[in-house]
């Protein structure tokens, strides 16, 4: 039992290259009602501030499928607010992920009643995967969009992430293969 609980805290439920590769209809069919989506390097690189038309279209499509879509970020309000207004979504800034407070605040903005109805989408194991899994949420991890523009503290997280992925490969080789984590960059 302890092993299962510990394992669940750092294992994502899925992996895709980008947010455009996620099968949102399958998420809906599995009972997900609220999506908490990370901003920086998941949806938009750090050095961009305005969403491209294809991102706006994707957010509209996701919302049209009945999901409550909330932007959650550790970044400051001006950046998060500007993006969230452009895609017409509620948001949580300075979320302090992986701590629970920001995730809970974002979840309250959604329509889910049960943690199993919430899915976190993000690019980092340390903030998005660990933070979401410790609250019982589903988590899909994607590749970072532009790693060369990351802040120094994110680079530290990437080293921890690399170690976590190696641990998954060693301890849970079947899960490592099924999630295609060898492709994670």
N, C-alpha and C positions, 0 to 999 in steps of 0.2 A: 504493500500500500504506500509506504513512504517513498519507494523508488518511483512509483507511478506519479505521485504528487510532485516530486522533485523533477522528474523528466518533463512533465507538462509545463513547467515554468520557463523553459528555454527552447522548446520545440514549437515552431510555427505549425499551423494546420495546413498551410499551403505555401507554395513559392511560384511566382511568375516573374518574368523579366521586367514588365512594366504594368502600370495600372490599366493599360489598354488591353492586356492579355488576360485579365481576370474574367471569369465567366459569371457575371453578376446574376444571370437567370438561375444558375445552380445555387448561388448563395440564397436567393429568394426562396427557391424550392426547399432548401434545407432549414428554413425558418428564420433566417437573418432578417431583421427589420431595421436595424440601425447600423450605419457604417461610420466609424471614426477614422478619418483619413489624415495622415501626417502631411504636412506641407513641404518642408524643406528637403529637397533631393528625392522625394517620393513623387510629388506632383510638379514641382517647380525647382530648378536649380537655385542655389543660394544667390547667384549673381543675376537672377532675373526677378522682376517684381510683378509683371503683368502676365496673366495666363493667355496662352495662344488659343486661337479659335477652336482647335480640336479638343483642348482641355475643357473649355466651356461647353462644347457639345457633349462630351462624355459625362460631365456632371449633370447636364440636363437629362440625358438618357437614364442615368442611374436614378435620379429623383423620379422620373416618369415611371420607373418600375416599382415605385411605392416605397423606396428606402428613405429613411431620414438620414441625411448626409451631413456630417458635422466635421469641420476642419479643426484639427487639434495640433498644436505646435508649441515647442519650447521657445519659439522666437517671440520678439516684442510685438505689442499690439499694432503699431502702424503697418508693418509688413503683413501680418496675418489678416487684419481688417481689410486692407486694400484688396487682397486676393479674395477673401470670403465675400465681399460685396460684389466683386466682378463675376463670381459664380453663383451668387444668390444663396449662400449657405450660412447657417449659424457657425460660430467659431469659439474656440477656447485658446487664448494666448498664454504665454508663460506657464505652460501646463506642468512643468517640472517632471516630465516623464523620466524615469519609470515609476515615480511615486503615484499613489492611487488617486489623490485629490483631483488632478486635472482630468483623468479618465472618467471619474465619477461625475464631475461637472459636465463633461461632454455628453456622457450617457443620459443625464437628466434632460438634455436638450432634444433627445431622440424619442422614438416611439416604442422602444423595447421595454419589456417588463422583466425579462429573465436574462441573465448574463449570456446564455447560449444564443440569444437573439441579436447579440452585438458582435460585430467583426471589426477588428483594427487592421488597417492597411498601412504599412510603413516600410522603411528601408533599413532600419537598424535593429539588431538583435537586442542590444542593451536597453534601448529606450522603448521601442514599439513592441517587440516580441515579449520580452520579459515583463514589461509593464502591463500589457494586455492579458497575458496568460495568468499572471498572479491574481487577476480579478475574475478569472473564469471565462474571459472573452475568447472568441475565435480570432486567429491572427493569420494574415497573409503577408508574407514578406516579399518585397520586390527589390530589384537592383537599384542602387543609388544612381541618379541621373548624371551627375557630374562631380566625381570625387575630388578633382583637383581644386574645386572652389570651397571645399569643406573647411570649417573652423578647426583650430588646434584641438579642442576638446572632443570633437567628432572623430578626429584621427586617432585619438586614444581609444575611443569606443570601438573603432574599426579593428584595432589590435585585439581587444577583448572578444569581439565578434569572430575574428579569425580563429581564436582559441576555442570558442564555443562550437563553431562548425567542425573543428577537428575532433572535439569531444563527441559530438553527435556521430560523426563518421566512425569513430572507434567503438562507442558504446551501443549505438543503434544503427548498424550498417544498412539494414533493410529500410529503415525510415529515411536515412540519408539518401539512398538510391531512389526511393519512391518520391521524395520531395525534389529530387534533382538538385540538391544543394551543392554538388560539385560545380554547377554552373553559376552559383551566386558570386557576384563580384562586389 
